Amino acid sequence: MKLLNKLTSIATLILVVVLLSNCDDGGDSKPPEQVQLEKLSKTWNVVSATLDNNNRTGDFNNFKLTFSGTFNPNSPNGPYAFSVSGSRPTPSPWAASGSWSFSALGTGDSGTLLRDDGVAMTYSIASNGTLTLNFTCASCNYPGGRVDAVNGSWVFTFN
């Protein structure tokens, strides 16, 4: 009888452990926009810049792009803020600061951001932490600039 009680107690304990270990706590309960915002929110240093496949990295010495913002579950797409520092050409495809929103999320660490000037930027964050932004300026017309010198397809790589 003692052996049966011990076996019953052990079986009950094993059953409880198995049941509790199969309970799903929901995993990462953060919305995908919050996860991506956390990954994007930092100061990024330019590695390379091209315009229509022409190297323009030299025009962006010490160029830094900062994404920031506080996630709002009532407005998960944003808007959030960006600012730039360092040298940039005049004209530039970047305003000194502005806002952006998530336009679409892709799979993994990719998606589309929409700047407040209407420019859609596709982004991807590589496994090594490198951020790549692709966008086309059709009318990047910032004060003091020649539009034809910045219009075209840009690719920026940051780390």
C-alpha positions as CSV (number, residue, x, y, z in Angstrom):
1,M,0.0,0.0,0.0
2,K,2.9,2.4,0.8
3,L,4.4,1.7,-2.6
4,L,1.1,2.4,-4.3
5,N,0.8,5.7,-2.4
6,K,4.3,6.7,-3.4
7,L,3.7,5.8,-7.0
8,T,0.5,7.7,-7.1
9,S,2.2,10.8,-5.6
10,I,5.1,10.6,-8.1
11,A,2.6,10.1,-11.0
12,T,0.6,13.1,-9.8
13,L,3.7,15.2,-9.5
14,I,4.9,14.2,-13.0
15,L,1.4,15.0,-14.4
16,V,1.4,18.5,-12.8
17,V,4.9,19.2,-14.1
18,V,3.9,18.1,-17.7
19,L,0.7,20.1,-17.6
20,L,2.4,23.3,-16.4
21,S,5.3,23.0,-18.8
22,N,2.8,22.8,-21.7
23,C,1.1,26.0,-20.7
24,D,1.7,28.8,-23.2
25,D,2.4,32.1,-21.7
26,G,1.8,33.8,-25.0
27,G,5.5,34.1,-25.8
28,D,6.5,37.5,-27.0
29,S,3.2,39.4,-26.5
30,K,4.6,42.6,-28.0
31,P,2.9,43.8,-31.2
32,P,5.2,43.5,-34.3
33,E,5.4,47.3,-34.6
34,Q,6.7,47.6,-31.1
35,V,9.3,45.0,-31.7
36,Q,10.5,46.7,-34.9
37,L,10.4,50.2,-33.2
38,E,12.7,48.8,-30.5
39,K,15.1,47.5,-33.1
40,L,15.1,50.7,-35.2
41,S,15.2,53.2,-32.3
42,K,18.9,54.1,-32.1
43,T,21.5,56.3,-33.8
44,W,22.7,54.6,-37.0
45,N,26.0,55.5,-38.6
46,V,26.2,55.6,-42.4
47,V,28.3,52.9,-44.1
48,S,27.4,53.7,-47.7
49,A,25.1,55.7,-49.8
50,T,24.3,55.4,-53.5
51,L,22.1,57.3,-55.8
52,D,21.0,55.4,-59.0
53,N,23.9,53.0,-58.3
54,N,26.5,55.8,-58.1
55,N,28.5,56.0,-54.9
56,R,27.6,59.1,-52.9
57,T,29.1,58.0,-49.6
58,G,31.6,60.8,-49.6
59,D,28.8,63.3,-49.5
60,F,27.7,61.9,-46.1
61,N,30.8,62.1,-43.9
62,N,29.9,61.3,-40.2
63,F,26.2,61.1,-41.2
64,K,24.0,59.7,-38.5
65,L,20.3,58.9,-38.7
66,T,18.4,58.6,-35.4
67,F,15.0,56.9,-35.2
68,S,13.1,57.5,-31.9
69,G,9.7,57.3,-30.4
70,T,7.5,55.8,-27.7
71,F,5.3,52.9,-28.7
72,N,1.6,53.7,-28.5
73,P,-0.7,50.6,-28.6
74,N,-3.6,52.9,-29.7
75,S,-1.5,54.0,-32.7
76,P,1.0,51.3,-33.3
77,N,2.1,52.5,-36.8
78,G,3.2,55.8,-35.4
79,P,4.1,58.5,-36.1
80,Y,7.6,58.3,-34.7
81,A,10.5,60.7,-35.1
82,F,13.8,60.8,-37.0
83,S,16.7,63.3,-37.1
84,V,20.0,63.4,-38.9
85,S,23.4,64.9,-38.0
86,G,26.8,65.1,-39.7
87,S,27.4,66.3,-43.1
88,R,25.0,65.9,-45.9
89,P,25.0,67.4,-49.4
90,T,22.9,70.4,-50.4
91,P,20.5,69.4,-51.6
92,S,19.9,66.3,-49.5
93,P,17.4,63.4,-49.6
94,W,17.1,63.9,-45.9
95,A,15.4,66.8,-44.0
96,A,17.1,67.7,-40.8
97,S,14.3,66.0,-38.9
98,G,10.8,64.7,-39.4
99,S,8.4,61.9,-38.6
100,W,7.7,58.5,-40.0
101,S,5.2,55.7,-39.6
102,F,5.1,52.0,-40.3
103,S,3.4,51.6,-43.7
104,A,3.8,47.8,-43.9
105,L,5.7,45.1,-42.0
106,G,7.4,42.4,-43.9
107,T,8.5,39.1,-42.6
108,G,11.3,39.2,-40.0
109,D,13.2,42.5,-39.7
110,S,11.9,44.2,-42.8
111,G,9.1,46.4,-43.9
112,T,8.2,49.8,-45.3
113,L,8.3,53.2,-43.5
114,L,6.6,56.3,-44.7
115,R,8.3,59.6,-44.0
116,D,6.2,62.7,-43.4
117,D,7.3,64.1,-46.8
118,G,5.5,61.1,-48.5
119,V,8.7,59.2,-49.3
120,A,8.2,55.4,-48.7
121,M,11.4,53.7,-47.5
122,T,11.8,49.9,-47.5
123,Y,14.1,48.7,-44.7
124,S,15.8,45.5,-43.6
125,I,17.9,44.8,-40.7
126,A,20.5,42.0,-41.4
127,S,21.5,39.4,-38.8
128,N,24.7,41.3,-38.3
129,G,22.7,44.4,-37.3
130,T,23.2,46.4,-40.5
131,L,20.2,48.6,-41.5
132,T,19.5,49.1,-45.2
133,L,17.1,51.7,-46.4
134,N,15.9,51.9,-50.1
135,F,13.8,54.8,-51.3
136,T,13.1,56.9,-54.4
137,C,13.0,60.7,-54.3
138,A,10.7,62.0,-56.9
139,S,10.5,65.5,-55.4
140,C,12.9,65.8,-52.6
141,N,12.9,69.6,-52.6
142,Y,14.5,70.9,-49.5
143,P,15.3,74.6,-49.3
144,G,18.4,75.7,-51.1
145,G,18.7,72.5,-53.1
146,R,18.6,71.5,-56.7
147,V,15.9,68.8,-57.1
148,D,17.6,67.1,-60.0
149,A,20.7,66.4,-57.8
150,V,18.8,64.3,-55.3
151,N,16.0,62.7,-57.2
152,G,16.4,59.1,-58.0
153,S,16.8,55.7,-56.2
154,W,18.8,55.9,-53.0
155,V,20.2,53.0,-51.0
156,F,21.7,53.8,-47.6
157,T,23.5,51.2,-45.4
158,F,24.0,51.9,-41.7
159,N,25.5,50.1,-38.7
